[in-house]
Amino acid sequence: MEFDFSLILNSFPLLLRGAGLTLEITALSVGLGLVLGLFLGLGQLSSLAIFRIPAKIYVDVIRGTPLLIQIFIIYFALPAVIGHRIDPFVAAVTACSLNSGAYIAEIFRGGIQSISLGQIRAGLSLGMTYRQTMRYIVLPQAFKRIIPPLGNEFIAMLKDSSLVSVIGFEELTRSGQLIIAETYGTLEIWTCVAILYLVMTLTISQIVSRLEKRFKKSDER
């Protein structure tokens, strides 16, 4: 079997479009997951059971069940409850955001707990409220420390987003499947898809590495 480079050239625009949609889903999911994860992370650290217990249950349930099942529930089961169909893009972003939020919650929780209690006490002793101490002292320092795991979460979600192909959304993996169904160029197309994923993940890794170095330099000044 010969490797057909012309097939890759002809299919590349469609695959590139799929890669763009993959990045869009990932960026939206992790962005929304950041907001959700921050509140869940703070909720888990709360002294109030009304916040701590639901946050802990949510994180455990989401992390303890496969993303694929969560996609199925939102796309196939939820419409039966609400009475109308959910757009594949909306279902994909919703499922991935809810999933990412649980993992980011643990990242935030670990980052916040890595800040010494002495800094919190110092903020309180200066007359700041607990909320002000978290906002101006703890969270800025914690955010710098969680950049590497956040980068890892972005890369993980980038790859896991391929699961939304099961609901027919034409991201990178689904685009590859459709091209293969028409051309039977399995080796060529999957190789190209793998290379595109690799390029995206390596690019993100470089961006995260540079951000980490920049924050490290700012701390040394």
C-alpha positions, 0 to 999 in steps of 0.5 A: 500500500502506497502512502497517498500524499495527494489525499492529504493535500486534498483533505487538509482544508477540511481537517484544518477546519476540524482542528479549528473547531477542536480548539474552539471547543477546548478554549470555551470548555476550559474557559467556562471550566475555570470559572466553575472550577474556581467556585467549586475549589473555594466551595471545597475549602469552605467551612460551611457544609452547605458549600463544601459538601455539594462541591465535593459531591460534584467533583467526585461524581464528575471525576468518577464517571467517563466524559463519554457518558456525560456527553451521552447524558447531555445530548441524548438523555437531557432532551427527553427531560427538557422536551427539545433537542440540544445542538451538538455544539452546545452539548459538546461545550456543556459536557466538556465544561462541566467535566473540566470544571471538576478537574480545575476545582482540584487544581485550584484547591491544591494551589490555594492550599499551597499558600501558607496560612501565615499570609492569610493571617497577615492579610486578616491582621491588616484589617482585610476581610477573608474575601479580600485576603483571598482576592488580593493575596492568596488567589494571585499567588495560587494562580501562578502556581497552577499554570502548569497543571492548567496547561496540562488540563487544556491539553487533556481536554484538547485530546478528550474533545475527540469524544464529541465525535460520537454525537456527530459534531465535526471537530478534527476526529469526526472530520477524519472519520467522514473523509475516510468514509469517502476515500478509504484513506485510513492510514493517510488521514489518521496520520494527518489527524495525529500530526495536527493534534501533536502540533496543537499540543506542542504549541500549547505546551510552549505557550504554557512554558513561556507563561511559567517562565514569565511569572517566575521572572516577575517573582524574582524582581 
